[in-house]
Amino acid sequence: MSKAIELVETRRGCAILETHPRYEIHLNGKRWGELYFNMRGYVGYLPQPSGLVLDIGERGISAFRKEVAKLNREWAAAGPAAVEPRARSDS
């Protein structure tokens, strides 16, 4: 079973003084979005198989990894009925 959503650590787009890496969100192997660190935790949106996006708020990377694991099970269960949501950016 391949993963629908993957988090890939990157330094692309980081300012010089950023101490925490950013994470690219890959959906079916293509870059879909990004997680960035904001004061107390990472912020970003995760794609759902229903076509909507999930915002879990400002959390640690482990919370996002747990949510990605849950969503990957949902994507696998949805199969071909899953709808790929459009990428959403904060800016």
C-alpha positions in Angstrom: 0.0 0.0 0.0 1.5 3.3 -1.0 0.9 6.4 1.0 -1.4 9.1 -0.4 0.1 11.8 1.9 3.7 12.2 2.8 5.6 14.9 4.8 9.0 15.7 3.4 11.4 17.8 5.4 12.9 20.7 3.4 14.8 23.9 3.9 13.3 25.5 0.7 11.6 28.8 1.4 13.2 29.1 4.9 14.5 32.5 6.0 18.1 32.6 7.3 17.1 32.8 11.0 14.4 30.0 10.9 15.6 27.3 13.3 12.9 24.7 12.5 12.7 23.0 9.1 9.6 23.3 6.9 7.7 20.2 5.6 6.3 19.8 2.1 3.0 18.0 1.9 3.1 15.5 -1.0 -0.3 14.1 -2.2 0.1 11.1 -4.5 3.7 12.0 -5.1 3.1 15.7 -6.1 3.8 18.7 -4.0 0.5 19.9 -2.6 1.2 22.2 0.3 3.6 23.1 3.2 3.8 23.1 7.0 5.8 25.9 8.6 6.8 26.6 12.2 4.9 29.5 13.8 5.9 30.5 17.3 4.7 27.4 19.2 4.0 24.8 16.5 3.6 23.9 12.9 0.8 25.3 10.9 -0.7 24.1 7.6 -3.6 22.2 6.0 -3.9 18.5 5.2 -5.9 17.1 2.3 -8.9 14.9 3.0 -10.4 12.3 0.6 -13.7 14.1 0.7 -12.1 17.1 -1.2 -12.0 19.3 1.9 -8.9 20.4 3.8 -8.1 19.8 7.5 -6.7 22.5 9.8 -5.6 21.0 13.1 -4.2 24.3 14.4 -0.8 25.1 15.7 0.7 21.8 16.8 3.9 19.9 17.0 5.1 17.8 14.0 4.2 14.6 15.8 0.6 15.6 15.9 0.7 16.2 12.1 2.4 12.9 11.6 -0.4 11.1 13.6 -3.0 12.9 11.6 -1.3 12.0 8.3 -1.4 8.3 9.3 -5.1 8.6 10.0 -5.7 10.4 6.7 -3.7 7.8 4.7 -6.0 5.1 6.1 -9.0 7.2 5.0 -7.5 7.7 1.5 -6.9 3.9 1.2 -10.5 3.1 2.3 -12.0 5.7 -0.1 -10.1 4.3 -3.1 -11.2 5.7 -6.4 -14.0 7.7 -4.8 -11.5 10.1 -3.2 -11.5 13.7 -4.5 -8.2 15.5 -4.6 -8.7 18.9 -3.0 -7.0 22.0 -4.5 -3.8 23.1 -2.8 -4.4 25.9 -0.3 -1.8 28.4 0.7 -1.8 30.9 3.6 -0.6 33.8 1.6 
